[in-house]
Amino acid sequence: MKITICTIGFAGKTAEEFFRLLREAGVQEVIDIRENRAGQLAGFAKYPDIAFFLKQLGSMEYRHEPPLAPSTEIRKSYRRGRDWAAYEPTFLALMREREIPERVDLNGFKSTVALLCSEPGPEKCHRRLVADLLANYWQSLGHSVEVKHLVSENSVPPKKKRKRSSGDDGADPQ
């Protein structure tokens, strides 16, 4: 079996860029690997809107796969220290505990899928780790698997959190 696993994040992309990248890659199904797919900051990628847009704008299917998401604890720990060197082995240990990739049924995949998360690029995102896990495992079983990271050269970088100054109560301006 030949499969292409694309990865894509919605942050830093306009809806136009996001859906164009998916269409150009020939994605047939988007697999959402976020723990929280309904967050208010997700914009056009918020569920159930994302499923509607994928179907209407690209005839793509949508599926949510929470076992491929980091746990709340792992995510919070990473946000505190931004230590990718610590995050990666912790996340991979969680995947082993969940028996990923062995428990992911290749027969349930379209020939071209995209793993969806929020980070603009794949460098420090669990979607890259999941894509590599799946690809390496399925290749070891004799399948042809290619991984493509869908990024836009013209993407707007996500806004950085403002630093707290003394006397700042930490509340975000509305």
C-alpha positions, 0 to 999 in steps of 0.5 A: 500500500502507498500512503502519503502522510501530510502534516499541517498546522493552522496557526499563522495561516489564513484560511485561504492558505490552509485550504489551498495547501491541503488541496494542492497536496491532494489530501483526502482526509484530515485527521485532527490530532489535537486534544482540544479541537473546539478551543476558541482560538482555533478560528476556522479550524474549530470543530465542527466548523473545520469538518464543514469547511473541509467538505465544502472547500475540498471534498475532504473527510474529517476525523478526530483521533485523540489517542494521537494527542499529547496528554494535558499534563505533557502539554502544560509541562511543555508550555511552562518551560518550552523544553522540546528536548524534554517534551519529545521523549515524554511524548514518545513514551506516551505513544508507546504506552498507548501502543501507537503506532501498532494500534493505528489501523492502516486500512482506515487511512485514505491514500493521502491524509493530513495530520492536523494540529495548531503549530505553524511549523512541524519542527516543534509539534507532535504531529511531526513525531506522530507522522514519523512514528506511523511512517517508520512502522508502516514502512517496516511492514513493507508499505510505501509511506511518504511524509510531507509537511505542508507549510506556507512560505507566506504565513503570518507568524503567530503573535508572541505573548507579551512579557509581563512587566512589574505591576502587570496582573497577567490579564490579557488585553481584550 
